């Protein structure tokens, strides 16, 4: 009698483009992203597929230069976990940054058991940098006058508009973030490749390196093309292995899984995008974190007896102070209801993003997560001179001395400047107090690390703003532990409304359809968003791109 044996699996992971964590509402964005891997499915495969007897090995393609540093660290931890099973893990690249920066890609690749590079490729392990564009010179030429105020000296979102160059505080904060990210990168490469940090740094000083130089420096194991990489893996894993994208892997079904069970779970609340009042929307200009949707998800988790803990995943530059405060309140109420809230901060939890994180039981971040700032800015840009230059007249009729306080057609009066300063003082003091209450620190201790300054996740863990360095799976494990759940308890969306149900009119503000309604009409909302500027807010952090 002949037994049929299914061939083994060789998992493939293409990270030349960054994985998607949250499905976009916008139709065009969905179409553009249909071939990109999904982050959570990838992480599940990396952390679990190594124990699947069907899986023989893993091959990871890198080199696109698009991975944010914190996302890279999340994926790198997964590759490391798969490698611990003893199965072959190979990372390969056509090039690590042809004419560009391939540092993040290489740091990820270094976690594999073997690194291949195409003979014509290069190793752009050149370091990390952040560039800032200052708008003041262009605004002056256009006749646009910024009238902004900030709290405090490190709040550099306003500096990008008001100044021509770095202030000492702005440069200090950015320099420390870059230094922290790079220190972690050099240390990770050193440990993974068995090289001293001095030797890694010496290679960086000579980079970009040719393929031969990269191999001779001990940073690359073998040179070869894709067919050679796969042929070598087939020799090691079996000629009959079948290829499968890692995010398509599903765990084998167990007999116990076929028996329906009622058990508790961790509720996942997504906090992605710029924080805005109301439902928010996703469109071509980016995602929005609407306070109504986030609050409805937190309420749904709080009121569901099966939910034993909440995992709040935040990836937000901040935004509206009022919307941030609205979400903050629901996090506090969820904790008061006896349900632990664990925050996992992804690439950025800037300003308002940290505001909504600070009351959580535990805050988890990657070493390179941009954390904060705890600060605020506000004001306006005055276009009166620009209008005069292009021949536009302006008139106004008003009732109330401050009716045109935020009009762009005239500057602030002295009384209005005082009102603006008082508003910023009030928001900043409230922000610091909320962080102090949530983190168990004094107001003065928080103010010392606040003042509008951004931190890396690693440094934030050192000054009390972050509890644990790790990723979303680490946060999920903590949530299970705090919720007294078994290690295999599921993580499920806190708020799930079937697509067709979203079309029905909600019966009240507590109806989950009220928060999900915009998802059904996200395509039209995305088109509308493309016609205007994204909403901002006083708790929005400055743009910071790490190259």
C-alpha positions in Angstrom: 0.0 0.0 0.0 1.4 3.3 -1.0 1.2 6.3 1.4 0.7 9.8 0.0 3.1 12.2 1.6 2.5 15.9 1.0 5.7 17.8 0.0 7.2 20.2 2.5 6.9 24.0 2.4 9.5 26.6 1.8 8.1 29.9 3.0 8.9 33.0 1.0 8.8 36.5 2.3 9.2 39.5 0.0 10.0 42.6 2.1 11.2 44.8 -0.7 8.0 46.8 0.1 6.8 47.5 3.6 3.9 45.2 4.8 0.5 46.6 5.4 -0.9 46.5 9.0 -4.3 48.0 8.5 -6.5 47.5 5.4 -7.2 50.9 3.8 -10.8 52.0 3.3 -10.0 53.8 0.1 -10.5 51.7 -3.1 -7.5 53.0 -4.9 -5.3 52.3 -1.9 -6.7 48.8 -1.6 -5.9 48.1 -5.3 -2.4 49.5 -5.0 -1.7 47.3 -1.9 -3.3 44.1 -3.1 0.1 42.4 -3.6 1.8 43.6 -0.5 2.2 41.3 2.5 0.0 41.8 5.6 2.1 42.5 8.6 0.1 40.5 11.2 -0.1 37.5 9.0 3.6 37.7 8.3 4.4 38.0 12.1 2.1 35.0 12.8 4.0 32.9 10.3 7.5 34.0 11.5 6.6 33.2 15.1 4.6 30.0 14.6 5.4 28.4 11.3 8.8 27.2 12.6 6.9 24.6 14.7 4.9 23.3 11.7 6.4 20.0 10.5 5.4 20.8 7.0 7.6 23.9 6.9 11.2 23.2 6.0 12.7 26.7 5.8 12.4 30.4 5.1 13.7 32.7 2.4 13.4 36.4 2.8 14.0 38.9 0.0 15.0 42.4 1.1 16.5 45.5 -0.4 13.6 47.8 -1.3 14.7 50.6 1.0 11.1 51.2 2.2 11.0 49.6 5.6 10.5 52.0 8.6 13.0 51.2 11.3 10.5 50.2 13.9 8.7 47.9 11.4 12.0 46.4 10.5 12.7 45.6 14.2 9.3 44.0 14.5 10.0 41.8 11.5 13.6 41.1 12.6 12.3 39.7 15.9 10.1 37.4 13.9 13.0 36.2 11.7 15.0 35.6 14.8 12.2 33.5 16.4 11.9 31.4 13.2 15.7 30.8 13.2 15.6 29.5 16.7 13.7 26.4 15.5 16.9 25.3 13.7 15.4 25.4 10.2 17.3 27.2 7.4 16.7 30.9 7.1 18.2 32.7 4.2 18.0 36.4 3.4 18.9 37.6 -0.1 19.0 40.9 -1.9 19.6 42.0 -5.4 21.2 45.0 -3.8 21.1 46.7 -0.4 20.4 50.3 -1.6 21.6 50.8 -5.2 22.4 54.5 -5.0 20.5 54.8 -1.8 20.4 53.8 1.9 20.1 50.1 2.5 20.9 50.1 6.2 17.5 49.1 7.6 17.2 46.3 5.0 20.6 44.9 5.9 20.0 45.1 9.7 16.9 42.9 9.0 18.8 40.5 6.8 21.6 40.1 9.4 19.1 38.2 11.6 19.0 35.3 9.1 21.3 32.4 9.3 22.8 33.2 5.9 22.9 36.4 3.8 23.2 36.3 0.0 23.9 39.3 -2.3 23.7 39.4 -6.1 27.3 39.8 -7.5 26.4 43.1 -9.2 24.7 44.5 -6.0 26.1 46.7 -3.3 25.8 47.0 0.4 24.6 50.5 1.3 25.2 50.1 5.1 25.9 53.8 5.2 24.2 54.8 8.5 21.0 56.7 9.4 20.0 60.3 8.8 17.1 62.6 9.2 16.5 65.6 6.9 14.2 68.5 7.7 12.8 71.0 5.3 12.4 74.6 6.7 9.7 76.6 5.0 10.3 80.1 6.3 12.4 81.4 3.4 9.8 80.3 0.8 7.0 81.7 2.9 8.8 85.1 3.1 9.1 85.2 -0.7 5.4 84.4 -1.1 4.3 87.0 1.5 3.1 84.5 4.0 3.8 85.3 7.7 3.7 82.5 10.2 2.4 83.5 13.6 2.9 80.5 15.8 3.6 79.8 19.5 4.7 76.5 21.1 5.3 74.7 24.4 8.1 74.4 24.8 11.6 74.9 23.3 11.9 71.4 21.8 8.5 71.5 20.0 10.0 71.7 16.5 6.9 71.3 14.4 6.5 75.1 14.7 10.2 75.6 13.9 9.9 74.0 10.5 7.5 76.8 9.6 8.9 79.7 11.6 12.7 79.3 11.0 15.3 78.9 8.3 17.5 76.3 10.2 17.7 74.1 13.3 17.5 75.7 16.7 20.0 74.2 19.2 17.2 72.3 20.9 15.7 71.0 17.6 19.1 69.7 16.5 19.8 68.2 19.9 16.6 66.2 19.9 17.0 64.9 16.4 20.6 64.1 16.9 19.9 62.0 19.9 17.1 60.0 18.1 19.4 59.3 15.2 22.2 58.3 17.6 19.9 55.9 19.5 18.6 54.2 16.3 22.1 53.7 15.0 23.5 52.5 18.3 20.9 49.7 18.3 21.5 48.9 14.6 25.3 48.5 15.0 24.8 46.4 18.2 22.3 44.1 16.4 24.5 43.6 13.4 27.5 43.0 15.6 25.8 40.3 17.6 24.1 38.6 14.6 27.3 38.5 12.5 29.7 37.7 15.3 31.7 40.9 14.6 32.9 43.6 16.9 31.1 46.9 16.9 34.3 48.5 15.8 34.6 46.3 12.8 31.0 47.0 11.8 31.6 50.7 12.2 34.8 50.5 10.1 32.8 48.9 7.3 30.1 51.6 7.5 32.8 54.2 7.1 33.8 52.6 3.8 30.3 52.0 2.6 28.7 51.6 0.1 30.5 48.4 -0.4 30.7 46.2 -3.5 29.4 42.7 -3.2 33.0 41.3 -3.0 33.9 43.9 -0.3 30.7 43.0 1.7 31.6 39.4 1.6 35.3 40.0 2.6 34.1 42.2 5.5 32.1 39.3 6.9 28.7 41.1 6.4 27.6 38.8 3.6 28.0 35.1 3.4 27.6 34.2 -0.3 27.2 35.9 -3.7 24.7 34.6 -6.1 21.5 35.1 -8.1 17.9 34.2 -7.2 18.1 30.8 -9.0 21.2 29.9 -7.1 19.7 30.9 -3.7 16.7 28.8 -4.3 18.6 25.8 -5.7 20.8 25.8 -2.6 17.8 25.9 -0.4 16.1 23.0 -2.3 19.2 20.9 -1.8 19.0 21.6 2.0 15.2 21.4 2.4 14.3 18.9 -0.2 13.9 19.1 -4.0 10.2 18.6 -3.7 9.4 21.5 -1.4 6.6 23.8 -2.5 6.9 27.6 -2.3 4.4 29.5 -0.2 4.3 33.2 0.7 4.6 33.4 4.4 1.5 35.6 4.9 -0.5 32.8 3.2 0.6 30.2 5.7 -2.1 28.8 8.1 -1.4 26.6 11.1 -2.4 23.0 10.9 -5.8 22.3 12.3 -5.9 20.3 15.6 -8.7 18.1 16.8 -9.3 20.5 19.7 -9.8 23.4 17.2 -12.9 21.6 15.7 -14.7 21.7 19.0 -16.5 25.1 19.6 -15.3 26.7 22.8 -16.5 29.8 24.6 -13.5 31.5 26.1 -12.1 34.9 26.8 -10.0 36.8 24.3 -7.9 40.0 23.9 -9.7 42.8 22.0 -7.6 44.6 19.4 -8.2 48.3 19.0 -6.5 50.0 16.0 -5.1 53.5 16.5 -3.6 54.2 13.1 -3.4 57.6 11.5 -3.8 61.3 12.2 -6.1 61.9 15.2 -9.3 63.8 14.2 -12.6 64.6 15.7 -15.5 62.4 14.6 -15.3 59.2 12.5 -12.2 59.9 10.5 -11.6 58.5 7.0 -8.8 57.0 5.0 -7.9 58.3 1.6 -5.1 59.1 -0.8 -3.6 61.5 1.7 -3.3 59.0 4.5 -5.2 57.3 7.2 -7.1 59.2 10.0 -7.8 58.0 13.5 -11.3 59.2 14.2 -12.2 59.7 17.8 -15.7 58.3 17.3 -14.4 55.0 15.8 -11.7 54.5 18.4 -14.0 55.3 21.3 -16.7 53.0 20.0 -14.1 50.2 19.8 -13.0 50.8 23.3 -16.6 50.9 24.6 -17.4 47.6 22.7 -14.4 46.0 24.4 -15.3 47.3 27.8 -18.9 46.1 27.6 -18.1 42.6 26.2 -17.8 40.1 29.0 -15.7 37.8 26.8 -13.0 40.5 26.5 -10.5 40.2 29.3 -7.9 42.7 28.1 -7.4 45.3 25.4 -4.5 45.6 23.0 -4.4 49.2 21.7 -2.0 49.3 18.7 -1.0 52.9 18.0 0.8 54.3 15.0 -0.1 58.0 14.9 1.7 61.4 14.6 -1.0 63.0 16.7 -3.5 65.6 15.7 -6.5 67.2 17.4 -6.0 67.8 21.1 -9.8 67.5 21.7 -10.0 64.2 19.9 -7.0 62.9 21.7 -8.6 63.8 25.0 -11.8 62.1 24.0 -10.0 58.8 23.3 -7.9 59.2 26.4 -11.1 59.2 28.5 -12.3 55.9 27.0 -8.9 54.3 27.8 -9.2 55.5 31.4 -12.8 54.2 31.7 -11.7 50.8 30.2 -9.1 50.5 32.9 -11.5 51.6 35.6 -13.9 48.8 34.4 -11.2 46.3 35.4 -9.9 45.5 32.0 -6.2 45.9 31.4 -5.1 48.1 28.5 -1.8 47.3 26.9 -0.5 49.8 24.3 1.8 48.7 21.5 3.4 51.6 19.8 4.5 51.0 16.2 6.6 53.4 14.1 5.4 56.6 15.8 3.3 57.6 18.8 3.8 61.3 18.4 2.3 64.0 20.7 -1.4 63.1 20.5 -0.4 59.5 19.8 1.4 59.4 23.1 -1.5 61.3 24.8 -3.9 58.4 24.1 -1.2 55.9 25.2 -0.2 57.3 28.5 -3.1 56.0 30.7 -2.5 52.4 29.7 -1.4 49.7 32.2 1.7 48.9 30.1 3.3 50.7 27.1 5.4 48.6 24.7 7.5 50.1 22.0 10.3 49.2 19.6 13.7 50.7 20.2 13.3 52.9 17.1 9.6 54.0 17.8 9.4 57.8 17.7 7.9 58.6 21.1 6.3 61.9 21.9 6.6 64.8 21.9 4.8 65.8 25.0 4.2 69.3 23.8 1.8 71.6 21.8 1.9 74.3 19.2 -0.7 76.5 17.6 -1.4 79.7 15.6 -1.8 80.5 12.0 -0.1 81.8 8.8 -1.2 85.2 7.6 -1.7 85.6 3.9 -2.6 89.3 3.8 0.7 90.3 2.0 0.3 87.4 -0.5 -3.3 88.6 -1.3 -2.1 92.1 -1.9 0.8 91.0 -4.2 -1.6 89.0 -6.4 -4.2 91.8 -6.5 -6.8 90.3 -4.2 -8.8 92.7 -2.0 -10.4 91.7 1.3 -13.2 93.0 3.5 -14.9 91.7 6.6 -17.9 92.4 8.8 -17.8 91.0 12.3 -19.4 91.0 15.7 -17.3 90.2 18.7 -13.7 91.4 19.2 -12.1 88.0 18.5 -14.4 86.8 15.7 -11.5 86.9 13.2 -8.9 85.7 15.7 -8.0 82.7 13.5 -8.6 84.4 10.1 -5.6 84.0 7.8 -6.3 87.5 6.4 -4.9 89.4 9.4 -2.4 89.0 12.2 -3.2 88.4 15.9 -3.8 91.4 18.1 -2.0 91.5 21.4 -5.1 90.4 23.2 -5.4 87.5 20.9 -1.8 86.5 21.3 -2.4 86.4 25.0 -5.5 84.1 24.5 -3.4 81.8 22.3 -0.6 81.6 24.8 -3.2 80.8 27.6 -4.7 78.1 25.5 -1.3 76.5 24.8 -0.4 76.7 28.5 -3.6 75.0 29.5 -3.2 72.2 26.9 0.4 71.6 27.8 -0.2 71.6 31.6 -3.1 69.1 31.1 -1.0 66.9 28.8 1.8 66.7 31.4 -0.6 66.0 34.2 -2.2 63.2 32.3 1.2 61.6 31.6 2.2 62.1 35.2 -1.0 60.4 36.4 -0.8 57.6 33.9 2.9 56.9 34.4 3.0 57.3 38.2 5.4 60.2 38.0 5.5 63.8 39.3 4.5 66.7 37.2 8.1 68.1 37.3 9.6 64.7 36.3 7.4 64.5 33.2 8.0 68.2 32.4 11.7 67.5 32.4 11.4 64.9 29.6 8.6 66.7 27.9 8.9 70.3 26.7 8.0 69.2 23.2 10.9 66.8 22.8 10.8 63.5 20.8 12.6 60.4 21.9 13.5 57.0 20.5 11.7 54.1 22.1 14.9 52.9 23.6 15.5 56.3 25.3 11.9 56.6 26.3 12.2 53.3 28.1 15.0 54.8 30.1 13.1 57.9 31.1 9.9 56.3 32.2 7.7 56.9 29.1 7.8 53.3 27.9 7.7 50.1 30.0 8.8 47.3 27.7 10.8 47.2 24.4 9.2 44.8 22.0 6.5 44.4 19.3 2.8 43.8 19.0 3.2 40.1 19.8 5.0 40.9 23.0 2.2 43.3 23.9 -0.4 40.6 23.1 1.4 38.2 25.5 1.4 40.8 28.2 -2.3 41.4 27.6 -3.1 37.7 28.0 -1.1 37.6 31.2 -2.8 40.7 32.7 -6.2 39.4 31.6 -5.5 36.0 33.2 -5.9 34.2 29.8 -4.1 31.2 28.5 -1.0 31.7 26.3 -3.0 30.7 23.2 -6.0 32.9 23.8 -7.0 34.7 20.6 -6.7 38.3 19.7 -9.7 39.7 17.9 -10.9 43.1 16.7 -12.8 44.9 19.3 -15.3 46.2 16.8 -16.4 44.1 13.9 -19.3 45.1 11.7 -19.9 43.0 8.5 -19.6 45.2 5.4 -23.3 45.0 4.4 -24.4 45.8 7.9 -22.5 49.1 7.8 -24.9 50.3 5.1 -27.8 50.2 7.6 -28.6 53.3 9.6 -27.3 53.0 13.2 -30.0 53.1 15.9 -27.8 55.1 18.4 -24.3 56.3 19.0 -23.6 53.1 20.9 -24.5 51.0 17.9 -21.2 49.7 16.4 -22.5 50.6 13.0 -22.2 54.3 13.9 -18.5 54.0 14.2 -18.0 51.7 11.2 -20.3 53.6 8.8 -17.5 55.5 7.1 -15.8 52.3 6.1 -18.6 51.5 3.8 -18.3 54.9 2.1 -14.5 55.1 2.4 -14.0 55.3 -1.3 -16.0 58.5 -1.6 -14.5 59.9 1.5 -11.0 59.3 0.1 -11.9 61.2 -3.1 -13.1 64.1 -1.0 -9.9 64.0 1.1 -7.8 64.3 -2.0 -9.4 67.6 -2.8 -8.2 69.3 0.4 -5.5 69.4 3.0 -5.4 66.8 5.8 -6.7 68.0 9.1 -4.0 69.1 11.6 -4.0 69.8 15.3 -2.0 71.3 18.1 -0.9 67.8 19.3 0.6 66.8 15.9 4.3 65.9 15.8 6.7 67.1 13.1 7.5 65.1 10.1 10.6 62.9 10.7 11.8 60.5 8.1 14.8 58.3 8.9 16.8 57.5 5.9 
